[in-house]
Amino acid sequence: MDEQPSIRKGPEICSLRYGLALIMHFSNFTMITQRVSLSIAIIAMVNSTQQPGLFNASTERPLEFTFNHSNRSIKEFNTRASVYEWSPETQGIIFSSINYGIILTLIPSGYLAGIFGAKQMLGAGLLISSLLTLSTPLAADFGVILVIVIRTIQGMAQGMAWTGQFTIWAKWAPPLERSKLTSIAGSGVAFGSFIILCVGGLISQALGWPFIFYIFGSIGCVCCLLWFTVIYDDPSHHPCISIREKEHIVSSLPRQSGVLSSLPFIAASSCTILGGQLADFLLSRNLLRLITVRKLFSSLGLLLPSLCAVALPFVASSYITTIILLILIPGTSNLCDSGFIINTLDIAPRYASFLMGISRGFGLIAGIISSTATGFLISQDSVSGWRNVFFLAAAVNMFGLVFYLTFGQAEIQYWAKERTLTRL
């Protein structure tokens, strides 16, 4: 905590570490679209009003009928896909199976990533998830049990990928740039959610629901190829990194084990997923209102890390306590992902992408300001400088929390509602 960061900074715009953030952005984009694909496709998969497939219908007609109607559109042809009789209870099991898989691999995958390398763990997880996405339509024809098994394994693969990427950041992200780099990578989740919700239904209607899995599974395979080609576990072994950037990253990182460095990121990943599960549970059981859930998780995600940050200067003499608090700060702060961070989807789903872009822009600006302010404070005096950094961060969190608790809403705003045009 008393080490000063390197004064000489490496390039940012055309640097490998920001290229890594961009590739990881698309990896997160791919994984969330593959995860949500079934939620979009299942509307057509269990639509009992849909007619039997075109091939089944045409084989019962005379040959000349087929020739006379050979000019049917591709749209009509492709949208006539298989329909399954899955009860709401069965659908619930299918949806939750991927979450069980993710939870099962959170802790062991972080440990394995420190041993075998995060590049292999994340790449393998993304590749397995992509291949299973491609095979989901075929698995559905074999039965619901196989779909549940595939979704569970897919969740385990994505759990490996989620935690693997944080192990990589432990070796690639300088301390004063971690907020910017991880926010760029993490924004792929929000962008992917927006895209799949916008185009998933259109793909199902135009090409047929299996193509939702085919398209996003194929995108994942392409992303895997890019990942294994460009990404390395640490900057020291990358053949294309500049000497200046390598020196900047290596000199700014503390000398500690990869497993220990990855623990804060593993905690952040775990809290993100578990917080999302708990929030959806509270909403699905009607235990709390939507606005209450958003404000609850925003409070936890801002208050808990603030308390840990304020306590840090007073427990500096205890190595273990300091490590625990440093792990809890990024972990608990990610509970905000189920709070105000996704609140734009509640109040203005039509403009969610635009508003998310604005909020991410402010987040990046805050990262720039905080890096500059931190460098200034610790340059005066290392010990008191870090104490002031922690106190300032806690104060900013408290201001944001009070502001959100006062003005935060969860109903669709009047300016974001669909307007029906009445023709005279």
C-alpha positions in Angstrom: 0.0 0.0 0.0 3.0 2.3 0.5 4.5 1.7 -3.0 4.3 4.5 -5.4 3.2 3.8 -9.0 5.5 4.3 -11.9 5.6 7.9 -13.1 6.4 7.0 -16.7 3.2 5.8 -18.3 3.0 3.6 -21.4 0.8 4.4 -24.4 -2.9 3.9 -24.0 -4.8 4.4 -27.3 -2.8 1.9 -29.4 -1.6 -0.3 -26.5 -2.0 -4.0 -26.2 -3.7 -3.8 -22.8 -6.5 -1.7 -24.2 -6.7 -4.1 -27.2 -7.1 -6.9 -24.6 -9.9 -4.9 -23.0 -11.6 -4.6 -26.3 -11.3 -8.3 -27.1 -12.5 -9.2 -23.6 -15.4 -6.8 -24.3 -16.5 -9.0 -27.2 -15.9 -12.1 -25.2 -18.3 -10.9 -22.6 -20.7 -9.8 -25.4 -20.5 -13.3 -26.8 -21.1 -15.1 -23.5 -24.1 -13.0 -22.5 -25.7 -13.4 -25.9 -25.3 -17.2 -25.7 -26.6 -17.2 -22.2 -29.8 -15.2 -23.1 -30.3 -16.9 -26.5 -32.6 -19.5 -25.1 -34.7 -17.0 -23.3 -35.5 -15.4 -26.7 -35.8 -18.6 -28.7 -38.0 -20.4 -26.2 -40.9 -18.1 -27.1 -41.0 -19.8 -30.6 -39.8 -23.2 -29.3 -42.9 -23.7 -27.1 -45.4 -21.8 -29.2 -48.2 -24.4 -29.3 -50.1 -22.3 -31.9 -47.4 -22.7 -34.5 -48.1 -25.1 -37.4 -46.1 -28.3 -38.1 -42.9 -28.1 -40.0 -42.9 -27.5 -43.7 -41.4 -30.8 -44.5 -44.0 -32.7 -42.5 -46.8 -30.8 -44.1 -45.5 -31.1 -47.7 -44.9 -34.8 -47.6 -48.7 -35.3 -47.1 -49.5 -33.3 -50.2 -49.5 -34.3 -53.9 -46.3 -33.7 -55.8 -47.9 -31.1 -58.1 -49.0 -29.1 -55.0 -45.4 -28.8 -54.0 -44.4 -27.6 -57.4 -47.2 -25.1 -57.5 -46.2 -23.6 -54.2 -42.4 -23.7 -54.6 -42.2 -19.9 -54.6 -42.9 -19.6 -50.9 -40.7 -17.2 -49.2 -37.6 -18.3 -47.3 -39.0 -16.5 -44.3 -42.0 -18.8 -44.2 -39.8 -21.8 -44.8 -37.3 -21.1 -42.0 -39.7 -20.0 -39.3 -41.4 -23.4 -39.4 -39.1 -25.0 -36.9 -39.7 -27.7 -34.3 -42.1 -26.9 -31.4 -41.8 -28.6 -28.0 -44.3 -29.2 -25.3 -42.3 -27.9 -22.3 -44.3 -27.0 -19.2 -43.5 -23.7 -17.3 -41.9 -25.8 -14.6 -39.6 -27.5 -17.2 -38.7 -24.1 -18.7 -37.8 -22.8 -15.3 -35.4 -25.8 -14.7 -33.8 -25.2 -18.2 -33.3 -21.5 -17.5 -31.8 -22.0 -14.0 -29.5 -24.9 -15.1 -26.9 -22.5 -16.6 -26.7 -20.6 -13.4 -26.1 -23.7 -11.4 -23.2 -24.5 -13.7 -21.7 -21.0 -13.3 -21.9 -21.2 -9.5 -20.2 -24.6 -9.4 -17.1 -23.4 -11.1 -16.6 -19.9 -9.6 -14.0 -20.8 -7.0 -12.3 -23.9 -8.5 -11.9 -22.2 -11.9 -10.1 -19.2 -10.3 -7.7 -21.6 -8.6 -7.1 -23.6 -11.8 -6.6 -20.4 -13.8 -3.7 -19.5 -11.5 -2.1 -23.0 -12.2 -2.8 -23.7 -15.9 -3.1 -20.1 -17.1 -6.0 -17.8 -17.5 -5.7 -17.7 -21.3 -6.4 -21.4 -21.7 -9.2 -21.3 -19.1 -11.0 -18.4 -20.6 -10.5 -19.5 -24.2 -11.6 -23.1 -23.4 -14.6 -21.8 -21.6 -15.6 -19.6 -24.4 -15.1 -22.3 -27.0 -17.0 -24.9 -25.1 -19.9 -22.5 -24.5 -19.9 -21.6 -28.2 -20.0 -25.2 -29.4 -22.7 -26.1 -26.9 -24.7 -23.1 -28.2 -24.4 -24.4 -31.7 -25.6 -27.8 -30.6 -28.6 -26.6 -28.6 -31.2 -26.9 -31.5 -30.1 -30.5 -32.1 -30.1 -31.3 -28.4 -33.7 -30.0 -28.1 -34.8 -32.7 -30.6 -33.3 -35.4 -28.5 -35.2 -34.3 -25.3 -35.3 -31.8 -22.5 -32.9 -33.8 -20.3 -30.1 -33.3 -22.9 -30.9 -29.6 -23.0 -30.6 -29.3 -19.3 -27.3 -31.1 -19.3 -25.9 -28.9 -22.1 -27.0 -25.7 -20.3 -25.4 -26.9 -17.1 -22.1 -27.7 -18.8 -22.4 -24.3 -20.7 -22.7 -22.6 -17.3 -19.6 -24.3 -16.0 -17.7 -23.2 -19.1 -18.9 -19.6 -18.8 -18.0 -19.7 -15.1 -14.5 -20.7 -16.1 -14.4 -17.8 -18.6 -15.8 -15.2 -16.1 -13.1 -15.9 -13.5 -10.3 -16.4 -16.0 -10.5 -12.9 -17.3 -10.0 -11.4 -13.9 -6.8 -13.5 -13.4 -5.5 -12.0 -16.6 -6.2 -8.4 -15.4 -4.1 -9.1 -12.3 -1.1 -9.3 -14.7 -2.1 -6.9 -17.4 -3.9 -4.0 -15.6 -1.7 -1.3 -13.9 -3.3 -0.4 -10.6 -4.2 3.2 -11.7 -5.9 1.9 -14.9 -7.8 -1.1 -13.6 -11.1 0.8 -13.4 -10.9 1.9 -17.0 -9.8 -1.5 -18.4 -12.3 -3.6 -16.5 -15.1 -1.2 -17.3 -14.3 -1.4 -21.0 -14.3 -5.2 -20.8 -17.3 -5.5 -18.5 -19.5 -3.2 -20.7 -19.7 -6.1 -23.2 -22.3 -7.7 -20.9 -24.6 -4.7 -21.1 -24.0 -4.3 -24.9 -24.6 -8.0 -25.5 -27.9 -7.9 -23.5 -29.1 -5.0 -25.5 -28.2 -6.6 -28.9 -29.7 -10.0 -28.2 -33.0 -8.4 -26.9 -33.2 -6.2 -30.0 -32.3 -8.7 -32.7 -33.1 -12.1 -31.2 -36.8 -11.8 -32.0 -36.1 -10.5 -35.5 -33.7 -13.5 -36.2 -36.3 -15.9 -34.9 -39.0 -14.4 -37.1 -37.0 -14.0 -40.2 -34.8 -17.2 -40.2 -36.2 -19.4 -37.5 -35.3 -19.8 -33.8 -32.4 -22.2 -34.4 -30.5 -19.5 -36.1 -30.3 -17.5 -32.9 -28.0 -20.3 -31.6 -26.2 -20.7 -34.9 -25.4 -17.0 -35.3 -24.2 -16.3 -31.7 -22.5 -19.6 -31.4 -20.5 -18.9 -34.6 -19.6 -15.4 -33.3 -18.2 -17.1 -30.2 -16.1 -19.5 -32.3 -14.6 -16.5 -34.2 -13.9 -14.7 -30.9 -12.1 -17.8 -29.7 -9.9 -17.8 -32.7 -9.0 -14.2 -32.0 -8.5 -14.9 -28.3 -6.1 -17.8 -28.8 -4.1 -15.8 -31.5 -3.7 -12.4 -29.8 -3.9 -12.9 -26.1 -1.1 -14.0 -23.7 -1.3 -14.7 -20.0 1.1 -11.9 -19.1 2.8 -9.0 -20.9 6.3 -10.4 -20.4 5.7 -13.2 -22.9 3.8 -11.3 -25.5 5.8 -11.2 -28.7 4.3 -8.0 -30.1 4.2 -5.7 -27.0 6.4 -2.7 -27.0 9.3 -2.4 -24.5 7.9 0.8 -23.1 4.4 -0.7 -22.4 5.9 -3.9 -21.0 8.1 -1.9 -18.6 5.2 0.3 -17.6 2.9 -2.7 -16.7 5.5 -4.8 -15.0 6.9 -2.0 -12.9 3.5 -0.9 -11.8 2.4 -4.3 -10.5 3.3 -5.5 -7.0 5.3 -8.7 -6.7 2.9 -11.3 -5.5 1.5 -14.6 -6.6 -0.9 -14.8 -9.5 -3.5 -16.6 -7.3 -3.4 -13.9 -4.7 -3.6 -11.1 -7.3 -6.7 -12.7 -8.8 -8.7 -13.0 -5.6 -10.2 -9.5 -5.8 -11.4 -10.2 -9.3 -12.7 -13.6 -8.4 -14.7 -12.0 -5.6 -16.0 -9.4 -8.0 -17.1 -12.0 -10.5 -18.8 -14.1 -7.7 -20.6 -11.2 -6.2 -21.9 -10.1 -9.7 -23.4 -13.5 -10.4 -24.7 -14.3 -7.0 -26.1 -10.8 -6.6 -28.0 -11.1 -9.9 -29.4 -14.5 -8.8 -30.5 -13.1 -5.4 -32.1 -10.0 -7.1 -34.0 -12.1 -9.6 -35.1 -14.4 -6.8 -36.5 -11.5 -4.7 -38.4 -10.2 -7.8 -39.7 -13.6 -9.0 -41.1 -14.4 -5.6 -42.6 -10.9 -5.2 -40.8 -10.4 -1.9 -39.7 -6.9 -2.8 -40.7 -4.3 -5.3 -38.4 -3.5 -8.3 -37.3 -0.1 -7.0 -36.6 -1.6 -3.5 -34.4 -4.3 -5.0 -32.5 -1.7 -7.1 -31.9 0.6 -4.1 -31.1 -2.4 -1.8 -28.3 -3.7 -4.1 -27.1 -0.1 -4.8 -26.8 0.5 -1.1 -24.9 -2.8 -0.5 -22.6 -2.1 -3.5 -21.8 1.4 -2.3 -21.9 1.2 1.4 -20.0 -2.0 2.0 -16.9 -1.2 0.0 -16.9 2.3 1.5 -16.8 0.8 5.0 -13.9 -1.5 3.9 -12.0 1.5 2.4 -12.4 3.6 5.5 -11.2 0.7 7.7 -8.1 0.0 5.6 -5.8 2.7 7.1 -6.6 1.5 10.6 -5.7 -2.2 10.0 -2.5 -1.6 8.0 -0.5 -3.5 10.6 -2.4 -6.7 10.0 -1.4 -8.2 6.6 -4.3 -10.8 6.5 -7.0 -8.2 7.5 -5.7 -5.8 4.8 -5.8 -8.6 2.2 -9.4 -9.5 3.2 -10.6 -5.9 2.9 -8.8 -5.4 -0.4 -10.7 -8.5 -1.7 -14.0 -7.4 -0.3 -13.9 -3.9 -1.8 -14.1 -4.9 -5.5 -16.3 -7.9 -4.6 -19.0 -6.0 -2.8 -18.9 -3.0 -5.1 -20.1 -5.3 -8.0 -23.4 -5.8 -6.2 -24.3 -2.5 -7.9 -24.6 -4.5 -11.1 -28.1 -5.5 -9.8 -28.8 -2.0 -8.7 -28.4 1.3 -10.4 -26.2 0.0 -13.2 -29.0 -1.8 -15.0 -31.6 0.7 -13.9 -31.7 2.2 -17.4 -33.4 -1.0 -18.6 -36.2 -0.3 -16.1 -36.8 3.4 -16.7 -36.1 3.6 -20.5 -35.7 0.3 -22.3 -36.1 2.1 -25.7 -33.0 4.2 -25.0 -31.1 1.7 -22.8 -28.1 1.6 -25.2 -27.9 5.3 -25.5 -28.1 5.9 -21.7 -25.7 3.1 -21.0 -23.2 4.7 -23.3 -23.6 8.0 -21.5 -23.1 6.3 -18.1 -20.1 4.4 -19.3 -18.7 7.6 -20.6 -19.0 9.2 -17.2 -17.5 6.1 -15.7 -14.4 6.4 -18.0 -14.1 10.1 -17.1 -14.3 9.2 -13.4 -11.5 6.7 -14.0 -9.3 9.3 -15.6 -10.0 11.8 -12.8 -9.5 9.2 -10.0 -6.2 8.1 -11.5 -4.9 11.7 -11.7 -6.1 12.5 -8.2 -4.6 9.3 -6.7 -1.3 10.0 -8.3 -1.3 13.6 -6.9 -2.3 12.5 -3.4 0.2 9.7 -3.0 3.0 11.8 -4.5 2.9 14.1 -1.5 3.2 11.4 1.1 2.6 7.7 0.5 1.0 6.8 3.8 -1.3 9.8 4.3 -1.9 9.9 0.6 -3.4 6.5 0.4 -5.5 7.2 3.5 -6.9 10.3 1.8 -7.6 8.3 -1.4 -9.6 5.7 0.6 -11.6 8.4 2.4 -12.2 10.3 -0.8 -13.5 7.2 -2.5 -15.8 6.5 0.4 -17.2 10.0 0.3 -17.9 9.9 -3.4 -19.7 6.6 -2.9 -21.8 8.0 -0.1 -22.8 11.0 -2.2 -23.8 8.8 -5.1 -25.8 6.6 -2.8 -27.7 9.4 -1.2 -28.4 10.9 -4.6 -29.8 7.6 -6.0 -31.8 6.8 -2.9 -33.4 10.2 -3.2 -34.1 10.4 -6.9 -33.9 6.8 -8.2 -37.0 5.3 -9.9 -37.8 2.0 -11.5 -41.0 2.8 -13.6 -40.8 3.5 -17.3 -40.5 7.3 -17.7 -43.1 9.1 -19.8 -40.6 10.2 -22.3 -39.4 6.6 -22.9 -42.8 5.1 -23.5 -44.0 3.9 -26.9 -46.4 6.3 -28.4 -49.2 5.1 -30.6 -49.9 7.3 -33.6 -53.6 7.8 -34.3 -54.5 8.2 -38.0 -57.5 10.2 -38.9 
